[in-house]
Amino acid sequence: MTLQRIGTINTIAVEENKDIPPRKDIIQRRVEEIKRERLALQEGSIPDPREEHHVKFEMGGQVQYRLYPAGSYYCSQCKDLEKLYYREEDQILSRPCSCIQERQQLGRQRGWEKKLSSARLRRKFRKRTFANFETAPGNRIAYEAARDYAENFASYRQMGRSLIFLGDVGRGKTHLAAAILQEVLRQGYDGIFVVVIELLNEIRDSYERSNKRERDLLQVVKETDLLVLDDLAAAERFTEWERGKLYEIINARYEDENPIIITTNRTITWIEERLGEKVVGRLLEMSGDILPLDGEDYREKIAAEMRKGRKIEAFPLEGAR
Ligand SMILES: [Zn+2]
């Protein structure tokens, strides 16, 4: 009798002895043995032979293995074997354990959170989605337009079409902007959400401290698929430098046909007075739609803008507040 290792499978083949079952049967028997052992382990009728074991996680697209010591498990049901064993007639069968999906879900969740963080969407804004936006007669059209924009972002992106949400504090402008951004990120685009004053401060600091990483921020806001400029013109006044920087960003996006979503509680005229005609001119050229989230007041103001000869397609409101 000669013993021989066959292929890469560490098993034993026996030549010239017809009484010994062929290799296939040996493997089959070993498999049955393993199944019995695993079933016994899951039933708790034998102690866990492993001193420790690893469990695989994919966190945000990266594979990680976590070490679990003897007797401790991520999933107490399958004891981290990823399959559940059961007896049917005289056979031992198995089915995948639900913990696999659970871990995948967890990994996707982490990946998603990472994505939201790199889009700079703060935690409180992450809860603002289309699903929990409360529509009212004064904001329904803005809501519908926001949904349409998000759902058809691919075409709007192509057209370089921007949106401006106008309305008083608490009307849901930021909510809609955050909801659009999240939907766009879900579609695989990248985007960034910045509060205008904070963005300008950060860029200025980065120049003063000659911080390269922060200066890259300027590049990102120019180039990302979707830029949300929250609370444009919140300040009472802007310095020459701030106006220049804002124009630089908006103009860069205008030239590359990269869309912007703007939220503001100021009127177009107010913005023009503080930020200058150049900034507003670019924004109006980029924005097919100005979406008021308020009553008659804004409709009147937009009508006035249109009378001044600007091509603004304004959504009428479904009735006053
Ligand atoms: Zn399990």
Boltz pocket constraint, residues with backbone or C-beta under 6 A from the ligand:
constraints:
  - pocket:
      binder: B
      contacts: [[A, 75], [A, 76], [A, 77], [A, 78], [A, 79], [A, 80], [A, 81], [A, 82], [A, 83], [A, 97], [A, 98], [A, 99], [A, 100]]
      max_distance: 6.0
